[in-house]
Amino acid sequence: MTQYGLRLYVAGHTPNSIRAISNLRRVLEAEFKDSYTLQIIDVLKDPLVAETDRILATPTLIRLTPLPNRRVIGDLSDRLKVIAGLELSGA
């Protein structure tokens, strides 16, 4: 089973950020159970990490592992786009 390392960048506790976190957790728990780790970065609190990863818009989700990295930008409401965009395969 593939283990995914994911990082979600949000900007504060805005409705868009809250929606992206909720949507992502719903997809991950339904599809991938224990086969992922998720780190949530608030770019307002930790701008250097966002700058290092070249985050220009939020919310942005990055698949860090396995390589190569993949990105999806937006509120992550479309489950199929999240899975396809990150090239995830179900558990």
Backbone as CSV, one residue per row, in Angstrom:
resi,resn,N_x,N_y,N_z,CA_x,CA_y,CA_z,C_x,C_y,C_z
1,MET,0.850,-1.180,0.000,0.000,0.000,0.000,0.896,1.244,0.000
2,THR,0.594,2.168,-0.878,1.362,3.404,-0.979,1.035,4.317,0.187
3,GLN,2.073,4.913,0.751,1.918,5.902,1.817,2.127,7.283,1.210
4,TYR,1.160,8.174,1.378,1.231,9.510,0.805,1.594,10.528,1.870
5,GLY,2.499,11.430,1.522,2.831,12.571,2.358,2.239,13.807,1.725
6,LEU,1.328,14.470,2.422,0.604,15.608,1.873,0.802,16.841,2.732
7,ARG,0.827,17.991,2.069,0.926,19.269,2.778,-0.112,20.211,2.188
8,LEU,-0.962,20.758,3.049,-1.992,21.702,2.638,-1.636,23.088,3.154
9,TYR,-1.595,24.041,2.242,-1.336,25.429,2.595,-2.645,26.191,2.596
10,VAL,-2.921,26.886,3.698,-4.112,27.717,3.834,-3.689,29.091,4.340
11,ALA,-4.598,30.057,4.247,-4.318,31.411,4.735,-5.296,31.743,5.845
12,GLY,-4.897,31.464,7.077,-5.746,31.781,8.217,-6.962,30.877,8.317
13,HIS,-7.952,31.346,9.061,-9.183,30.580,9.285,-10.340,31.173,8.482
14,THR,-10.084,31.420,7.213,-11.110,31.956,6.326,-12.086,30.846,5.943
15,PRO,-13.264,31.210,5.475,-14.205,30.172,5.029,-13.608,29.254,3.955
16,ASN,-12.835,29.802,3.038,-12.220,28.994,1.985,-11.214,28.000,2.568
17,SER,-10.437,28.432,3.536,-9.460,27.550,4.184,-10.163,26.435,4.958
18,ILE,-11.169,26.792,5.715,-11.919,25.817,6.504,-12.595,24.795,5.588
19,ARG,-13.157,25.279,4.484,-13.804,24.391,3.521,-12.790,23.431,2.890
20,ALA,-11.613,23.927,2.532,-10.582,23.071,1.931,-10.132,21.987,2.904
21,ILE,-9.922,22.341,4.162,-9.507,21.361,5.171,-10.580,20.292,5.342
22,SER,-11.823,20.725,5.456,-12.932,19.792,5.630,-13.079,18.876,4.416
23,ASN,-13.040,19.450,3.222,-13.167,18.651,2.002,-12.033,17.635,1.887
24,LEU,-10.822,18.069,2.174,-9.677,17.167,2.067,-9.763,16.038,3.081
25,ARG,-10.081,16.355,4.310,-10.200,15.302,5.328,-11.270,14.278,4.936
26,ARG,-12.366,14.755,4.377,-13.440,13.860,3.942,-12.933,12.894,2.860
27,VAL,-12.221,13.415,1.867,-11.679,12.573,0.791,-10.667,11.581,1.340
28,LEU,-9.750,12.065,2.159,-8.689,11.198,2.663,-9.228,10.085,3.544
29,GLU,-10.156,10.407,4.432,-10.702,9.374,5.316,-11.540,8.359,4.555
30,ALA,-12.250,8.809,3.533,-13.092,7.898,2.755,-12.270,7.005,1.836
31,GLU,-11.209,7.545,1.282,-10.469,6.842,0.234,-9.159,6.214,0.700
32,PHE,-8.494,6.817,1.685,-7.114,6.430,1.975,-6.834,6.061,3.424
33,LYS,-7.811,6.155,4.295,-7.726,5.768,5.705,-6.361,6.073,6.339
34,ASP,-5.550,5.048,6.581,-4.277,5.212,7.283,-3.076,5.265,6.350
35,SER,-3.298,5.544,5.072,-2.186,5.519,4.127,-1.710,6.920,3.748
36,TYR,-1.838,7.869,4.685,-1.381,9.224,4.403,-0.961,9.927,5.682
37,THR,-0.114,10.936,5.509,0.167,11.899,6.562,-0.166,13.270,5.981
38,LEU,-0.733,14.115,6.800,-1.155,15.433,6.347,-0.590,16.489,7.282
39,GLN,0.056,17.465,6.688,0.554,18.615,7.421,-0.190,19.837,6.890
40,ILE,-0.749,20.646,7.785,-1.463,21.855,7.380,-0.614,23.055,7.788
41,ILE,-0.297,23.886,6.801,0.541,25.064,7.012,-0.306,26.314,6.794
42,ASP,-0.336,27.177,7.783,-0.986,28.484,7.650,0.078,29.463,7.160
43,VAL,-0.059,29.938,5.931,0.966,30.804,5.348,1.066,32.150,6.070
44,LEU,0.031,32.529,6.807,0.101,33.767,7.571,0.984,33.607,8.802
45,LYS,1.048,32.394,9.340,1.869,32.119,10.515,3.269,31.635,10.150
46,ASP,3.414,31.014,8.981,4.699,30.439,8.584,5.000,30.749,7.116
47,PRO,5.208,32.026,6.807,5.399,32.416,5.403,6.676,31.874,4.774
48,LEU,7.692,31.586,5.569,8.938,31.080,4.998,8.780,29.699,4.378
49,VAL,7.992,28.847,5.006,7.745,27.518,4.436,6.992,27.668,3.120
50,ALA,6.019,28.554,3.095,5.251,28.789,1.870,6.156,29.337,0.770
51,GLU,7.040,30.231,1.129,7.961,30.792,0.139,8.907,29.724,-0.395
52,THR,9.406,28.882,0.479,10.314,27.807,0.070,9.629,26.860,-0.913
53,ASP,8.359,26.560,-0.675,7.609,25.654,-1.555,6.927,26.387,-2.713
54,ARG,7.211,27.692,-2.856,6.689,28.504,-3.958,5.158,28.492,-4.033
55,ILE,4.542,28.752,-2.904,3.085,28.812,-2.835,2.643,30.221,-3.201
56,LEU,1.877,30.322,-4.285,1.408,31.624,-4.762,-0.067,31.853,-4.494
57,ALA,-0.806,30.773,-4.223,-2.242,30.869,-3.971,-2.615,29.853,-2.899
58,THR,-3.657,30.167,-2.159,-4.164,29.218,-1.163,-5.652,29.044,-1.381
59,PRO,-6.179,27.911,-1.009,-5.501,26.716,-0.532,-4.753,26.000,-1.675
60,THR,-3.591,25.452,-1.333,-2.810,24.621,-2.242,-2.463,23.340,-1.518
61,LEU,-2.704,22.224,-2.175,-2.371,20.906,-1.635,-1.238,20.330,-2.466
62,ILE,-0.195,19.852,-1.789,0.955,19.250,-2.463,1.118,17.815,-1.997
63,ARG,1.294,16.924,-2.955,1.694,15.553,-2.623,3.213,15.565,-2.626
64,LEU,3.811,15.372,-1.449,5.263,15.383,-1.303,5.873,14.017,-1.586
65,THR,5.182,12.983,-1.135,5.654,11.625,-1.381,4.480,10.776,-1.793
66,PRO,4.685,9.821,-2.664,5.932,9.557,-3.374,6.195,10.615,-4.452
67,LEU,7.450,10.721,-4.824,7.841,11.643,-5.881,7.315,11.142,-7.218
68,PRO,7.100,11.992,-8.184,7.293,13.442,-8.176,6.148,14.150,-7.459
69,ASN,6.435,15.360,-6.981,5.417,16.165,-6.310,4.297,16.504,-7.278
70,ARG,3.100,16.631,-6.743,1.919,17.049,-7.503,1.190,18.108,-6.692
71,ARG,0.485,19.031,-7.385,-0.232,20.125,-6.717,-1.668,20.238,-7.209
72,VAL,-2.526,20.635,-6.273,-3.912,20.977,-6.591,-4.220,22.269,-5.842
73,ILE,-4.822,23.219,-6.549,-5.158,24.511,-5.954,-6.669,24.663,-5.936
74,GLY,-7.199,25.176,-4.837,-8.637,25.426,-4.730,-9.198,24.865,-3.446
75,ASP,-10.523,24.858,-3.336,-11.151,24.441,-2.081,-11.292,22.921,-1.940
76,LEU,-10.801,22.170,-2.930,-10.736,20.706,-2.882,-12.115,20.066,-2.776
77,SER,-13.125,20.736,-3.307,-14.490,20.231,-3.214,-14.783,19.117,-4.214
78,ASP,-14.004,19.046,-5.295,-14.221,18.018,-6.301,-13.301,16.830,-6.014
79,ARG,-13.859,15.801,-5.411,-13.092,14.629,-4.987,-12.292,14.020,-6.135
80,LEU,-12.915,13.882,-7.289,-12.235,13.261,-8.424,-11.066,14.103,-8.926
81,LYS,-11.207,15.427,-8.910,-10.107,16.292,-9.322,-8.948,16.228,-8.340
82,VAL,-9.245,16.111,-7.062,-8.193,15.988,-6.054,-7.420,14.693,-6.279
83,ILE,-8.130,13.593,-6.427,-7.483,12.287,-6.606,-6.703,12.238,-7.909
84,ALA,-7.288,12.729,-8.994,-6.608,12.717,-10.286,-5.443,13.708,-10.309
85,GLY,-5.651,14.893,-9.771,-4.614,15.933,-9.787,-3.370,15.545,-9.020
86,LEU,-3.559,14.793,-7.930,-2.428,14.349,-7.120,-1.932,12.965,-7.530
87,GLU,-2.632,12.363,-8.484,-2.302,11.012,-8.939,-2.268,10.039,-7.771
88,LEU,-3.368,10.044,-7.028,-3.509,9.136,-5.891,-4.227,7.874,-6.357
89,SER,-3.850,6.748,-5.778,-4.583,5.526,-6.064,-5.166,5.024,-4.757
90,GLY,-6.417,4.564,-4.802,-7.152,4.169,-3.602,-6.505,3.064,-2.811
91,ALA,-6.856,3.022,-1.545,-6.306,2.025,-0.635,-6.904,0.668,-0.920
